[in-house]
Amino acid sequence: MEGGPGRQGVFLISQAKCVRSNILYSTKIVHRSENFLVVNKPYDMYINSNNPDRKNTLQLELKKMLPDLVNPKLCHEFHFVHRLDYPTSGVICIALNKKAARAASVAFENHKVQKFYLALVHGHIHEPHIIIDKAIGDDIREKNGNHKMCTNDSIFCEKPRRAITVLVVLEHGFWKSKPATKILLAPSTGRRHQLRVHCHHIGHTVIGDYTYSEGKDVEPQRTYLHSLRLILNCDIENIDVRTADPFDASILSDYKATNIAKILDEDIFRDIYKLIE
């Protein structure tokens, strides 16, 4: 695991291993303090659920890993500071007490939180960066389905809210001989499915996104979207955690990088939010 500047440390404390589709994966703890727990969530895992038959949730994994942190007074036993979509892997933060939960909530309200995501998308994006400022709302056709969202230019869009995402191109390459681009994404708003919807909107759907590829992407086995880094500055603690890149061409056998546009170094993290100032 890699850390950002000024971070006090990343701790690989424990992991719970599961098998799904014959793939071994694990929930890894990357930071723990008296106030916050930060984990690297596997792909295809829910955060929590009201359905007792749904077992593949982060809530249940954490309960097995760290039973001493369970708070039975809470509906889902943990203070989940924010959320990740079911198919999205990566960094997610859990507050360990009421004071920390409140502090994190205030940090989000005051825009003292920065989140960065990696994605592999279909096609080659030729612009070095794109600022996607496109409102997102509920797709009325999906209210009783998978809660699919859509942009406000759709006649099926209900109650759209402003959504802004900054996209920076990192690499061009090929996924299974098809054009692909690796990108860094930074949302400045937090709408449901925002990054997936915005990528689809500009014509570069995330590879493996079955929902927003209109059911065309039946492979790979996962959606190539990952929460890479979280910076959360609040009154009681400053958090800066980062995982390794799961889409590195050296470890992702079906992806080959042919052109490096930008290196994933500290400069890119500093500069990305300047694009929307």
Accessible surface in RSA format (square Angstrom, percent):
REM  Atomic radii and reference values for relative SASA: ProtOr
REM  Chains: A
REM  Algorithm: Lee & Richards
REM  Probe-radius: 1.40
REM  Slices: 20
REM RES _ NUM      All-atoms   Total-Side   Main-Chain    Non-polar    All polar
REM                ABS   REL    ABS   REL    ABS   REL    ABS   REL    ABS   REL
RES MET A   1    81.93  42.4  16.97  11.2  64.95 154.7  16.85  14.3  65.08  86.2
RES GLU A   2    91.34  52.4  86.79  65.7   4.55  10.8  36.35  70.3  54.99  44.9
RES GLY A   3    37.21  45.9   0.00   N/A  37.21  45.9   5.40  14.8  31.82  71.3
RES GLY A   4    10.20  12.6   0.00   N/A  10.20  12.6   1.57   4.3   8.63  19.3
RES PRO A   5    82.84  60.4  58.98  53.8  23.85  86.7  71.45  59.0  11.39  70.8
RES GLY A   6    83.68 103.2   0.00   N/A  83.68 103.2  44.43 121.9  39.25  87.9
RES ARG A   7    45.98  19.3  17.76   9.1  28.21  67.2   9.35  12.8  36.62  22.2
RES GLN A   8   173.83  97.2 136.01  99.4  37.83  90.1  48.84 104.0 124.99  94.8
RES GLY A   9    20.68  25.5   0.00   N/A  20.68  25.5  20.46  56.1   0.22   0.5
RES VAL A  10    33.65  22.1   6.60   6.0  27.05  65.2   6.60   5.7  27.05  73.4
RES PHE A  11    93.60  46.8  90.36  56.0   3.24   8.4  93.60  56.7   0.00   0.0
RES LEU A  12   109.02  60.7  75.68  54.1  33.35  83.8  76.84  54.0  32.18  86.6
RES ILE A  13    84.83  48.3  52.47  39.1  32.36  78.0  58.35  42.0  26.47  71.8
RES SER A  14    43.66  36.9  28.75  38.4  14.91  34.3  21.76  46.3  21.90  30.7
RES GLN A  15    77.72  43.5  54.45  39.8  23.27  55.4  19.91  42.4  57.81  43.8
RES ALA A  16    16.65  15.3  10.44  16.1   6.21  14.1  16.36  23.0   0.29   0.8
RES LYS A  17   127.18  62.0  94.47  58.0  32.72  77.9  45.11  40.6  82.07  87.4
RES CYS A  18    28.60  21.6  21.40  23.9   7.20  16.9  16.30  41.3  12.30  13.3
RES VAL A  19   106.46  70.1  75.06  68.0  31.40  75.7  75.06  65.2  31.40  85.2
RES ARG A  20    70.87  29.8  64.34  32.8   6.53  15.6  42.51  58.1  28.36  17.2
RES SER A  21    90.36  76.4  54.87  73.2  35.50  81.8  38.37  81.7  51.99  72.8
RES ASN A  22   145.27 100.2 115.66 111.8  29.61  71.3  28.60  68.8 116.67 112.8
RES ILE A  23    56.72  32.3  55.21  41.1   1.51   3.6  56.72  40.8   0.00   0.0
RES LEU A  24   114.13  63.6  87.73  62.8  26.39  66.3  87.73  61.6  26.39  71.0
RES TYR A  25    27.21  12.7  18.80  10.7   8.41  21.9  27.10  20.4   0.11   0.1
RES SER A  26    22.39  18.9  10.68  14.3  11.70  27.0   2.96   6.3  19.43  27.2
RES THR A  27     0.77   0.5   0.58   0.6   0.19   0.5   0.00   0.0   0.77   1.2
RES LYS A  28    73.60  35.9  73.60  45.2   0.00   0.0  21.72  19.6  51.88  55.3
RES ILE A  29     0.08   0.0   0.00   0.0   0.08   0.2   0.00   0.0   0.08   0.2
RES VAL A  30     0.09   0.1   0.09   0.1   0.00   0.0   0.09   0.1   0.00   0.0
RES HIS A  31    13.31   7.3  13.31   9.3   0.00   0.0  13.15  13.6   0.16   0.2
RES ARG A  32    77.62  32.6  62.12  31.7  15.50  36.9  13.54  18.5  64.08  38.8
RES SER A  33    33.99  28.7  18.92  25.3  15.06  34.7  31.51  67.1   2.48   3.5
RES GLU A  34   149.35  85.7 122.53  92.7  26.82  63.9  50.89  98.4  98.46  80.4
RES ASN A  35    21.87  15.1  21.87  21.1   0.00   0.0   0.00   0.0  21.87  21.1
RES PHE A  36     0.00   0.0   0.00   0.0   0.00   0.0   0.00   0.0   0.00   0.0
RES LEU A  37     0.05   0.0   0.05   0.0   0.00   0.0   0.05   0.0   0.00   0.0
RES VAL A  38     0.00   0.0   0.00   0.0   0.00   0.0   0.00   0.0   0.00   0.0
RES VAL A  39     0.00   0.0   0.00   0.0   0.00   0.0   0.00   0.0   0.00   0.0
RES ASN A  40    26.11  18.0  25.14  24.3   0.97   2.3   1.46   3.5  24.64  23.8
RES LYS A  41     0.56   0.3   0.00   0.0   0.56   1.3   0.04   0.0   0.52   0.6
RES PRO A  42     9.90   7.2   1.16   1.1   8.73  31.7   9.90   8.2   0.00   0.0
RES TYR A  43    38.12  17.8  36.66  20.9   1.46   3.8  33.22  25.0   4.91   6.0
RES ASP A  44    27.46  19.2  27.46  27.3   0.00   0.0   0.50   1.2  26.96  26.9
RES MET A  45     0.39   0.2   0.39   0.3   0.00   0.0   0.39   0.3   0.00   0.0
RES TYR A  46    64.85  30.3  63.36  36.0   1.49   3.9  35.68  26.8  29.16  36.0
RES ILE A  47     4.43   2.5   1.75   1.3   2.68   6.5   1.75   1.3   2.68   7.3
RES ASN A  48    21.95  15.1  12.22  11.8   9.73  23.4   0.00   0.0  21.95  21.2
RES SER A  49    26.56  22.4   3.36   4.5  23.20  53.4   7.83  16.7  18.73  26.2
RES ASN A  50   130.62  90.1  97.50  94.2  33.13  79.8  38.74  93.2  91.88  88.8
RES ASN A  51    67.66  46.7  59.27  57.3   8.39  20.2  21.04  50.6  46.62  45.1
RES PRO A  52   106.81  77.8  88.93  81.1  17.88  65.0 103.07  85.1   3.74  23.3
RES ASP A  53   117.98  82.6  98.30  97.8  19.68  46.5  26.92  63.4  91.05  90.8
RES ARG A  54    87.59  36.8  77.20  39.4  10.40  24.8  10.80  14.8  76.79  46.5
RES LYS A  55   135.74  66.2 128.06  78.6   7.68  18.3  87.33  78.6  48.41  51.6
RES ASN A  56    31.61  21.8  26.26  25.4   5.35  12.9  13.22  31.8  18.40  17.8
RES THR A  57     2.57   1.8   2.57   2.6   0.00   0.0   2.01   2.7   0.56   0.8
RES LEU A  58     0.00   0.0   0.00   0.0   0.00   0.0   0.00   0.0   0.00   0.0
RES GLN A  59    20.05  11.2  20.05  14.7   0.00   0.0   0.24   0.5  19.81  15.0
RES LEU A  60    50.84  28.3  50.43  36.1   0.42   1.0  50.43  35.4   0.42   1.1
RES GLU A  61     7.71   4.4   7.71   5.8   0.00   0.0   0.00   0.0   7.71   6.3
RES LEU A  62     0.07   0.0   0.07   0.1   0.00   0.0   0.07   0.0   0.00   0.0
RES LYS A  63    85.89  41.9  83.03  50.9   2.86   6.8  43.56  39.2  42.33  45.1
RES LYS A  64   147.85  72.1 116.63  71.6  31.23  74.4  84.96  76.5  62.89  67.0
RES MET A  65    28.61  14.8   3.06   2.0  25.55  60.8  10.36   8.8  18.24  24.2
RES LEU A  66    14.66   8.2  14.31  10.2   0.35   0.9  14.66  10.3   0.00   0.0
RES PRO A  67    88.04  64.2  75.14  68.5  12.90  46.9  75.65  62.5  12.39  77.0
RES ASP A  68   109.31  76.6  69.79  69.5  39.52  93.4  53.05 124.9  56.26  56.1
RES LEU A  69    38.15  21.2  21.40  15.3  16.75  42.1  25.32  17.8  12.84  34.5
RES VAL A  70    32.75  21.6  16.23  14.7  16.52  39.8  16.23  14.1  16.52  44.8
RES ASN A  71    50.85  35.1  48.34  46.7   2.51   6.0  15.76  37.9  35.09  33.9
RES PRO A  72   115.57  84.2  87.79  80.0  27.77 101.0  90.34  74.6  25.23 156.8
RES LYS A  73   194.55  94.9 156.15  95.8  38.39  91.4 106.81  96.1  87.74  93.5
RES LEU A  74    46.04  25.6  38.97  27.9   7.07  17.8  40.87  28.7   5.17  13.9
RES CYS A  75   111.61  84.4  71.75  80.0  39.86  93.7  45.98 116.5  65.63  70.8
RES HIS A  76    39.62  21.7  37.37  26.0   2.26   5.8  23.71  24.4  15.92  18.5
RES GLU A  77    25.28  14.5  25.11  19.0   0.17   0.4   8.58  16.6  16.70  13.6
RES PHE A  78    12.95   6.5   2.01   1.2  10.94  28.5   4.49   2.7   8.46  24.2
RES HIS A  79    39.66  21.7  34.28  23.8   5.38  13.8  24.59  25.3  15.07  17.5
RES PHE A  80    33.95  17.0   6.46   4.0  27.49  71.5   6.51   3.9  27.45  78.6
RES VAL A  81    30.53  20.1   2.12   1.9  28.41  68.5   9.65   8.4  20.87  56.6
RES HIS A  82    16.48   9.0   8.35   5.8   8.13  20.8  16.48  17.0   0.00   0.0
RES ARG A  83   133.83  56.2 117.28  59.8  16.56  39.4  65.39  89.4  68.44  41.5
RES LEU A  84    12.80   7.1   2.03   1.5  10.77  27.1   6.36   4.5   6.44  17.3
RES ASP A  85    37.17  26.0  27.28  27.1   9.89  23.4  10.19  24.0  26.98  26.9
RES TYR A  86    76.48  35.7  69.24  39.4   7.24  18.8  45.59  34.3  30.89  38.1
RES PRO A  87    15.67  11.4  15.67  14.3   0.00   0.0  15.67  12.9   0.00   0.0
RES THR A  88     2.79   2.0   2.79   2.8   0.00   0.0   1.58   2.1   1.21   1.8
RES SER A  89     6.82   5.8   6.82   9.1   0.00   0.0   6.63  14.1   0.19   0.3
RES GLY A  90     0.00   0.0   0.00   N/A   0.00   0.0   0.00   0.0   0.00   0.0
RES VAL A  91     0.15   0.1   0.00   0.0   0.15   0.4   0.00   0.0   0.15   0.4
RES ILE A  92     0.00   0.0   0.00   0.0   0.00   0.0   0.00   0.0   0.00   0.0
RES CYS A  93     0.00   0.0   0.00   0.0   0.00   0.0   0.00   0.0   0.00   0.0
RES ILE A  94     0.02   0.0   0.02   0.0   0.00   0.0   0.02   0.0   0.00   0.0
RES ALA A  95     2.12   2.0   0.00   0.0   2.12   4.8   0.00   0.0   2.12   5.6
RES LEU A  96    39.99  22.3   8.67   6.2  31.33  78.8  12.36   8.7  27.63  74.4
RES ASN A  97    50.27  34.7  43.97  42.5   6.30  15.2  36.30  87.4  13.98  13.5
RES LYS A  98   151.26  73.8 146.47  89.9   4.79  11.4  89.14  80.2  62.12  66.2
RES LYS A  99   143.48  70.0 133.93  82.2   9.54  22.7  86.05  77.5  57.43  61.2
RES ALA A 100     0.00   0.0   0.00   0.0   0.00   0.0   0.00   0.0   0.00   0.0
RES ALA A 101    23.60  21.7  17.50  27.0   6.10  13.9  18.29  25.8   5.30  14.0
RES ARG A 102   160.65  67.5 154.56  78.8   6.09  14.5  56.67  77.4 103.98  63.0
RES ALA A 103    12.97  11.9   5.36   8.3   7.62  17.3  11.59  16.3   1.38   3.7
RES ALA A 104     0.53   0.5   0.53   0.8   0.00   0.0   0.53   0.7   0.00   0.0
RES SER A 105    53.11  44.9  45.37  60.6   7.74  17.8  28.59  60.9  24.52  34.3
RES VAL A 106    62.91  41.4  62.91  57.0   0.00   0.0  62.91  54.7   0.00   0.0
RES ALA A 107     1.92   1.8   0.03   0.0   1.89   4.3   1.77   2.5   0.16   0.4
RES PHE A 108    59.03  29.5  46.39  28.7  12.63  32.9  47.24  28.6  11.79  33.7
RES GLU A 109   122.77  70.5  97.60  73.8  25.17  59.9  46.43  89.8  76.34  62.3
RES ASN A 110    81.30  56.1  62.13  60.0  19.18  46.2  13.84  33.3  67.46  65.2
RES HIS A 111   152.66  83.4 125.24  87.0  27.43  70.2  90.63  93.4  62.03  72.2
RES LYS A 112   108.18  52.8  98.75  60.6   9.44  22.5  58.71  52.8  49.48  52.7
RES VAL A 113    21.58  14.2   3.73   3.4  17.86  43.0   3.73   3.2  17.86  48.4
RES GLN A 114    61.30  34.3  61.24  44.8   0.06   0.1  11.71  24.9  49.59  37.6
RES LYS A 115    33.44  16.3  32.43  19.9   1.00   2.4  13.03  11.7  20.41  21.7
RES PHE A 116     0.41   0.2   0.40   0.2   0.01   0.0   0.40   0.2   0.01   0.0
RES TYR A 117    14.89   7.0  14.89   8.5   0.00   0.0   5.06   3.8   9.83  12.1
RES LEU A 118     0.00   0.0   0.00   0.0   0.00   0.0   0.00   0.0   0.00   0.0
RES ALA A 119     0.00   0.0   0.00   0.0   0.00   0.0   0.00   0.0   0.00   0.0
RES LEU A 120     0.00   0.0   0.00   0.0   0.00   0.0   0.00   0.0   0.00   0.0
RES VAL A 121     0.09   0.1   0.09   0.1   0.00   0.0   0.09   0.1   0.00   0.0
RES HIS A 122    47.54  26.0  47.14  32.8   0.40   1.0  37.13  38.3  10.40  12.1
RES GLY A 123    21.95  27.1   0.00   N/A  21.95  27.1  19.74  54.2   2.21   4.9
RES HIS A 124    47.93  26.2  36.74  25.5  11.20  28.6  16.55  17.1  31.38  36.5
RES ILE A 125     1.60   0.9   0.44   0.3   1.16   2.8   1.43   1.0   0.17   0.5
RES HIS A 126   155.22  84.8 127.74  88.8  27.48  70.3  89.37  92.1  65.84  76.6
RES GLU A 127    93.30  53.6  89.82  68.0   3.48   8.3  41.72  80.7  51.58  42.1
RES PRO A 128    88.31  64.4  80.48  73.4   7.82  28.4  88.10  72.7   0.21   1.3
RES HIS A 129    75.75  41.4  66.38  46.1   9.37  24.0  36.07  37.2  39.67  46.2
RES ILE A 130    36.63  20.8  32.80  24.4   3.83   9.2  36.63  26.4   0.00   0.0
RES ILE A 131    75.69  43.1  51.37  38.3  24.32  58.6  51.37  37.0  24.32  66.0
RES ILE A 132     6.60   3.8   3.93   2.9   2.67   6.4   6.60   4.8   0.00   0.0
RES ASP A 133    71.83  50.3  45.41  45.2  26.41  62.5  19.51  45.9  52.32  52.2
RES LYS A 134    49.98  24.4  48.53  29.8   1.45   3.5  15.43  13.9  34.55  36.8
RES ALA A 135    18.02  16.6  14.19  21.9   3.83   8.7  14.19  20.0   3.83  10.2
RES ILE A 136     3.04   1.7   0.00   0.0   3.04   7.3   0.00   0.0   3.04   8.2
RES GLY A 137     1.63   2.0   0.00   N/A   1.63   2.0   1.63   4.5   0.00   0.0
RES ASP A 138    54.92  38.5  54.57  54.3   0.35   0.8   8.37  19.7  46.55  46.4
RES ASP A 139     2.37   1.7   0.97   1.0   1.40   3.3   0.00   0.0   2.37   2.4
RES ILE A 140    81.42  46.3  64.70  48.2  16.72  40.3  64.70  46.6  16.72  45.4
RES ARG A 141   143.08  60.1 105.73  53.9  37.35  88.9  54.32  74.2  88.76  53.8
RES GLU A 142    47.54  27.3  46.53  35.2   1.01   2.4   1.47   2.8  46.07  37.6
RES LYS A 143   106.55  52.0  90.39  55.5  16.16  38.5  58.31  52.5  48.24  51.4
RES ASN A 144   157.30 108.5 118.46 114.5  38.84  93.5  39.47  95.0 117.83 113.9
RES GLY A 145    47.96  59.1   0.00   N/A  47.96  59.1  29.68  81.4  18.28  40.9
RES ASN A 146    76.37  52.7  57.18  55.3  19.20  46.2  43.22 104.0  33.15  32.0
RES HIS A 147    95.13  52.0  90.56  62.9   4.57  11.7  55.42  57.1  39.71  46.2
RES LYS A 148    23.47  11.5  21.93  13.5   1.55   3.7   9.73   8.8  13.75  14.6
RES MET A 149    17.14   8.9  15.60  10.3   1.54   3.7  14.81  12.6   2.34   3.1
RES CYS A 150    16.48  12.5  13.39  14.9   3.09   7.3  16.48  41.8   0.00   0.0
RES THR A 151    13.14   9.3  11.57  11.7   1.57   3.7   1.09   1.5  12.05  18.2
RES ASN A 152    69.66  48.0  46.38  44.8  23.28  56.1   4.82  11.6  64.84  62.7
RES ASP A 153    94.57  66.2  56.74  56.5  37.83  89.5  38.66  91.0  55.92  55.8
RES SER A 154    34.80  29.4  19.51  26.0  15.29  35.2  23.54  50.1  11.26  15.8
RES ILE A 155   154.21  87.8 121.03  90.2  33.18  80.0 130.08  93.7  24.13  65.5
RES PHE A 156    63.72  31.9  63.47  39.3   0.24   0.6  63.72  38.6   0.00   0.0
RES CYS A 157    24.83  18.8   1.79   2.0  23.04  54.2   1.79   4.5  23.04  24.8
RES GLU A 158    53.05  30.5  49.33  37.3   3.72   8.8  18.03  34.9  35.02  28.6
RES LYS A 159   163.45  79.7 142.96  87.7  20.49  48.8  95.65  86.1  67.80  72.2
RES PRO A 160    63.36  46.2  41.60  37.9  21.76  79.1  41.60  34.3  21.76 135.3
RES ARG A 161   147.11  61.8 141.42  72.1   5.69  13.5  50.95  69.6  96.17  58.3
RES ARG A 162   145.48  61.1 137.35  70.0   8.13  19.4  55.71  76.1  89.77  54.4
RES ALA A 163     0.00   0.0   0.00   0.0   0.00   0.0   0.00   0.0   0.00   0.0
RES ILE A 164    25.64  14.6  25.64  19.1   0.00   0.0  25.64  18.5   0.00   0.0
RES THR A 165     0.26   0.2   0.18   0.2   0.08   0.2   0.26   0.4   0.00   0.0
RES VAL A 166     0.12   0.1   0.12   0.1   0.00   0.0   0.12   0.1   0.00   0.0
RES LEU A 167     0.13   0.1   0.13   0.1   0.00   0.0   0.13   0.1   0.00   0.0
RES VAL A 168     5.33   3.5   5.33   4.8   0.00   0.0   5.33   4.6   0.00   0.0
RES VAL A 169     2.75   1.8   1.90   1.7   0.85   2.0   1.90   1.7   0.85   2.3
RES LEU A 170     3.90   2.2   3.90   2.8   0.00   0.0   3.90   2.7   0.00   0.0
RES GLU A 171    24.63  14.1  24.63  18.6   0.00   0.0   0.84   1.6  23.79  19.4
RES HIS A 172    30.06  16.4  30.06  20.9   0.00   0.0  25.83  26.6   4.23   4.9
RES GLY A 173     0.00   0.0   0.00   N/A   0.00   0.0   0.00   0.0   0.00   0.0
RES PHE A 174    72.53  36.3  71.95  44.6   0.59   1.5  71.95  43.6   0.59   1.7
RES TRP A 175     7.62   3.1   7.62   3.7   0.00   0.0   7.62   4.1   0.00   0.0
RES LYS A 176    89.08  43.5  66.14  40.6  22.93  54.6  50.83  45.8  38.24  40.7
RES SER A 177   104.00  87.9  74.07  98.9  29.92  68.9  40.23  85.7  63.77  89.3
RES LYS A 178   119.12  58.1 118.30  72.6   0.82   2.0  67.51  60.8  51.61  55.0
RES PRO A 179    61.23  44.6  59.38  54.1   1.85   6.7  59.38  49.0   1.85  11.5
RES ALA A 180     0.00   0.0   0.00   0.0   0.00   0.0   0.00   0.0   0.00   0.0
RES THR A 181     0.00   0.0   0.00   0.0   0.00   0.0   0.00   0.0   0.00   0.0
RES LYS A 182     6.41   3.1   6.41   3.9   0.00   0.0   2.31   2.1   4.10   4.4
RES ILE A 183     0.12   0.1   0.12   0.1   0.00   0.0   0.12   0.1   0.00   0.0
RES LEU A 184     0.00   0.0   0.00   0.0   0.00   0.0   0.00   0.0   0.00   0.0
RES LEU A 185     0.45   0.3   0.45   0.3   0.00   0.0   0.45   0.3   0.00   0.0
RES ALA A 186     0.18   0.2   0.15   0.2   0.02   0.1   0.15   0.2   0.02   0.1
RES PRO A 187    12.80   9.3   5.96   5.4   6.85  24.9   5.96   4.9   6.85  42.5
RES SER A 188    36.99  31.3  15.30  20.4  21.70  50.0  20.53  43.7  16.46  23.1
RES THR A 189    33.71  24.0  21.39  21.7  12.31  29.3  31.54  42.4   2.17   3.3
RES GLY A 190    63.56  78.4   0.00   N/A  63.56  78.4  25.84  70.9  37.71  84.5
RES ARG A 191    56.09  23.6  43.41  22.1  12.68  30.2   9.36  12.8  46.74  28.3
RES ARG A 192   125.31  52.6 108.95  55.5  16.36  39.0  28.18  38.5  97.13  58.9
RES HIS A 193    21.11  11.5  16.10  11.2   5.02  12.8   7.18   7.4  13.94  16.2
RES GLN A 194     7.50   4.2   4.50   3.3   3.00   7.1   4.50   9.6   3.00   2.3
RES LEU A 195    12.76   7.1  10.92   7.8   1.84   4.6  11.12   7.8   1.64   4.4
RES ARG A 196    11.23   4.7  11.10   5.7   0.13   0.3   0.59   0.8  10.65   6.5
RES VAL A 197     4.81   3.2   4.50   4.1   0.31   0.8   4.51   3.9   0.29   0.8
RES HIS A 198     0.45   0.2   0.45   0.3   0.00   0.0   0.45   0.5   0.00   0.0
RES CYS A 199     0.55   0.4   0.55   0.6   0.00   0.0   0.00   0.0   0.55   0.6
RES HIS A 200    69.20  37.8  61.83  43.0   7.37  18.9  42.32  43.6  26.88  31.3
RES HIS A 201    71.50  39.1  43.04  29.9  28.46  72.8  24.20  24.9  47.30  55.0
RES ILE A 202    44.81  25.5  19.33  14.4  25.48  61.4  27.77  20.0  17.04  46.3
RES GLY A 203    58.47  72.1   0.00   N/A  58.47  72.1  33.70  92.5  24.77  55.5
RES HIS A 204    33.02  18.0  33.02  23.0   0.00   0.0  13.08  13.5  19.94  23.2
RES THR A 205    16.53  11.8  15.15  15.4   1.38   3.3   5.07   6.8  11.46  17.3
RES VAL A 206     0.12   0.1   0.00   0.0   0.12   0.3   0.00   0.0   0.12   0.3
RES ILE A 207     0.51   0.3   0.51   0.4   0.00   0.0   0.51   0.4   0.00   0.0
RES GLY A 208     7.49   9.2   0.00   N/A   7.49   9.2   0.00   0.0   7.49  16.8
RES ASP A 209     0.66   0.5   0.55   0.5   0.11   0.3   0.11   0.3   0.55   0.5
RES TYR A 210   131.89  61.6 130.01  74.0   1.89   4.9  86.01  64.6  45.88  56.6
RES THR A 211    28.04  19.9  19.31  19.6   8.73  20.8   5.90   7.9  22.14  33.5
RES TYR A 212     2.65   1.2   2.65   1.5   0.00   0.0   2.65   2.0   0.00   0.0
RES SER A 213    13.38  11.3   6.15   8.2   7.22  16.6  12.43  26.5   0.95   1.3
RES GLU A 214   104.76  60.1  75.67  57.2  29.09  69.3  48.04  92.9  56.72  46.3
RES GLY A 215    26.85  33.1   0.00   N/A  26.85  33.1  10.70  29.3  16.15  36.2
RES LYS A 216   166.16  81.1 139.93  85.9  26.23  62.5  90.89  81.8  75.27  80.2
RES ASP A 217    20.68  14.5  15.59  15.5   5.09  12.0   1.98   4.7  18.69  18.6
RES VAL A 218   117.28  77.2  85.98  77.8  31.30  75.4  90.79  78.9  26.49  71.8
RES GLU A 219    87.59  50.3  84.69  64.1   2.90   6.9  27.84  53.8  59.75  48.8
RES PRO A 220    19.82  14.4   7.79   7.1  12.03  43.7  12.78  10.6   7.04  43.7
RES GLN A 221   107.00  59.8  74.31  54.3  32.69  77.8  40.60  86.4  66.40  50.4
RES ARG A 222    25.76  10.8  21.73  11.1   4.04   9.6  15.90  21.7   9.86   6.0
RES THR A 223     8.18   5.8   7.21   7.3   0.97   2.3   0.00   0.0   8.18  12.4
RES TYR A 224    10.06   4.7  10.06   5.7   0.00   0.0   1.37   1.0   8.68  10.7
RES LEU A 225     4.38   2.4   4.38   3.1   0.00   0.0   4.38   3.1   0.00   0.0
RES HIS A 226     5.45   3.0   5.45   3.8   0.00   0.0   5.20   5.4   0.25   0.3
RES SER A 227     2.19   1.9   2.19   2.9   0.00   0.0   0.00   0.0   2.19   3.1
RES LEU A 228     0.65   0.4   0.65   0.5   0.00   0.0   0.65   0.5   0.00   0.0
RES ARG A 229     1.91   0.8   1.74   0.9   0.18   0.4   0.00   0.0   1.91   1.2
RES LEU A 230     1.15   0.6   1.15   0.8   0.00   0.0   1.15   0.8   0.00   0.0
RES ILE A 231    28.37  16.1  28.37  21.1   0.01   0.0  28.37  20.4   0.01   0.0
RES LEU A 232     0.00   0.0   0.00   0.0   0.00   0.0   0.00   0.0   0.00   0.0
RES ASN A 233    61.50  42.4  61.10  59.0   0.40   1.0  15.50  37.3  46.01  44.5
RES CYS A 234    18.63  14.1   0.80   0.9  17.83  41.9   8.51  21.6  10.12  10.9
RES ASP A 235   134.25  94.0  95.05  94.6  39.20  92.7  32.65  76.9 101.59 101.3
RES ILE A 236    48.35  27.5  19.00  14.2  29.36  70.8  25.95  18.7  22.40  60.8
RES GLU A 237    34.85  20.0  24.52  18.5  10.33  24.6  28.04  54.2   6.81   5.6
RES ASN A 238   108.54  74.9  83.14  80.3  25.41  61.2  22.02  53.0  86.52  83.6
RES ILE A 239     2.31   1.3   0.11   0.1   2.20   5.3   1.83   1.3   0.48   1.3
RES ASP A 240    16.10  11.3  15.20  15.1   0.90   2.1  10.30  24.3   5.80   5.8
RES VAL A 241     0.22   0.1   0.22   0.2   0.00   0.0   0.22   0.2   0.00   0.0
RES ARG A 242    24.86  10.4  24.80  12.6   0.06   0.1   0.03   0.0  24.83  15.1
RES THR A 243     1.83   1.3   1.05   1.1   0.78   1.8   1.05   1.4   0.78   1.2
RES ALA A 244    52.66  48.4  48.23  74.4   4.43  10.1  49.22  69.3   3.45   9.1
RES ASP A 245    30.82  21.6  21.89  21.8   8.94  21.1  14.09  33.2  16.73  16.7
RES PRO A 246    38.11  27.8  24.60  22.4  13.52  49.1  31.22  25.8   6.89  42.8
RES PHE A 247     1.28   0.6   1.28   0.8   0.00   0.0   1.28   0.8   0.00   0.0
RES ASP A 248    57.87  40.5  57.21  56.9   0.66   1.6   6.51  15.3  51.36  51.2
RES ALA A 249    29.87  27.5  19.97  30.8   9.90  22.5  20.17  28.4   9.70  25.7
RES SER A 250    98.96  83.6  55.04  73.4  43.92 101.2  54.43 115.9  44.52  62.4
RES ILE A 251   119.07  67.8  84.72  63.1  34.35  82.8  92.05  66.3  27.02  73.3
RES LEU A 252    29.70  16.5  29.23  20.9   0.47   1.2  29.59  20.8   0.11   0.3
RES SER A 253    91.04  76.9  72.28  96.5  18.77  43.2  53.11 113.1  37.94  53.1
RES ASP A 254    55.32  38.8  47.30  47.1   8.03  19.0   4.65  11.0  50.67  50.5
RES TYR A 255     0.00   0.0   0.00   0.0   0.00   0.0   0.00   0.0   0.00   0.0
RES LYS A 256   123.92  60.5 123.02  75.5   0.90   2.1  84.40  76.0  39.52  42.1
RES ALA A 257    37.41  34.4   9.30  14.3  28.11  64.0   9.45  13.3  27.96  74.1
RES THR A 258    89.77  63.8  50.75  51.4  39.02  93.0  52.16  70.1  37.61  56.9
RES ASN A 259    75.19  51.8  70.37  68.0   4.82  11.6  22.06  53.1  53.13  51.4
RES ILE A 260    99.73  56.8  74.82  55.7  24.92  60.1  74.82  53.9  24.92  67.6
RES ALA A 261    51.11  47.0  17.94  27.7  33.17  75.4  24.43  34.4  26.68  70.7
RES LYS A 262    98.12  47.9  89.53  54.9   8.59  20.5  42.51  38.3  55.61  59.2
RES ILE A 263   126.58  72.0 116.65  86.9   9.93  23.9 119.55  86.1   7.03  19.1
RES LEU A 264    36.19  20.2  21.65  15.5  14.54  36.6  21.65  15.2  14.54  39.1
RES ASP A 265    60.82  42.6  55.53  55.3   5.29  12.5  30.43  71.6  30.39  30.3
RES GLU A 266    48.96  28.1  44.08  33.3   4.88  11.6  31.33  60.6  17.63  14.4
RES ASP A 267    72.42  50.7  71.61  71.3   0.81   1.9  20.61  48.5  51.82  51.7
RES ILE A 268    11.10   6.3   7.69   5.7   3.41   8.2  11.10   8.0   0.00   0.0
RES PHE A 269     7.19   3.6   2.94   1.8   4.25  11.1   2.94   1.8   4.25  12.2
RES ARG A 270   137.91  57.9 122.44  62.4  15.48  36.9  62.50  85.4  75.41  45.7
RES ASP A 271    70.71  49.5  69.83  69.5   0.88   2.1  25.45  59.9  45.26  45.1
RES ILE A 272     1.55   0.9   0.00   0.0   1.55   3.7   1.55   1.1   0.00   0.0
RES TYR A 273    35.62  16.6  34.93  19.9   0.69   1.8  33.51  25.2   2.11   2.6
RES LYS A 274   126.06  61.5 111.76  68.6  14.30  34.1  66.60  59.9  59.46  63.3
RES LEU A 275    59.82  33.3  42.10  30.1  17.72  44.5  46.19  32.4  13.63  36.7
RES ILE A 276    55.37  31.5  22.68  16.9  32.70  78.8  28.76  20.7  26.62  72.2
RES GLU A 277   173.15  99.4 102.35  77.4  70.80 168.6  73.35 141.9  99.80  81.5
END  Absolute sums over single chains surface
CHAIN  1 A    13636.8      10540.8       3096.0       7041.7       6595.1
END  Absolute sums over all chains
TOTAL         13636.8      10540.8       3096.0       7041.7       6595.1
